[in-house]
Amino acid sequence: MSILLEQKQALIAGDGQLPVKMAENATKNGLEVICISLSNDNVKDLKKVCSKVYSVGAGELLKIKKILQDEQAKQLTFLGKVHKGLILRRPKFDSMALDLIKKVKRLNDDQVMLTVVEELNKIGVTVLDQTIFIKNLMIPAGVLGKLKPTEEQIADVQYGYWLAKEMGKIDVGQSVVIKDKMVMAVEAIEGTDRCIERGGKIAKKGGCVIKVAKPTQDKRFDIPAVGLKTLQTMKKYKLSLLAVEANETIIVEQEKVVQFADKNNIVIMAV
């Protein structure tokens, strides 16, 4: 079902270039983007394409709520990495954020985000599917670079795909590292890059990274995404293949990612 887009779009932006890509595509289509930035690493780029950029701490929910109300925003997109470990550190968590944390039975991604979505609905803000403005970054099935996977790597990908899907069912993580049909690492709160680091240290050389969507993925938040940093981490720890789920995963700066993979003998495939 298609949704009628409001002329003014709100964006809550975490790390990386995905929020920038969303804002670029929205403005190209004649929409205004109001950004609430939770990160410092992409603020300069966001200011080039957004009509306003507010810098806010991830735990300052009262401030975020006020900005949305003052701007009379009715539709909102979440994009960009906000590290899960933030909940452990709790910097600048206001009373609304602390109440929300107490309200949630389990502090996993889906529970936290669904509670946030409910709070936004109460003030008349609808959270949109993350892919609406960046569908062109979704990856179809196939091998992306020059290198082809070996039979042994394909076997590892098949095992890793199944395992990652099983982990996704219970909302633990979306990435695993496999070598010789053995599990080197499973992603938890640390995120994909740290999972790759742990798995690479154990595998020593030649492991496979597999990242998938959760079986019940809510596309309003947490769409699987990989980028140049993912490949750089793989190179550092001598991992040899990245497999993502076709038509469910975003690759940021795809051309640069594929060039880097080809140069450093890393297979990239979507399955």
VENKA-V24840 format. One record per helix or strand of 3 or more residues. SS is the DSSP state (H for helix, E for strand). FROM is the first residue (numbers start at 0). TO is the last residue. If there is no record, write none. Layout:
BEGIN
SS;FROM;TO
SS;FROM;TO
END
This chain:
BEGIN
E;7;12
H;17;27
E;31;36
H;42;48
E;51;54
H;60;69
E;74;78
H;85;88
H;94;102
H;108;121
H;134;136
H;150;168
E;174;178
E;181;185
H;191;202
E;207;210
E;223;225
H;227;235
E;240;243
E;248;250
H;253;262
E;266;269
END
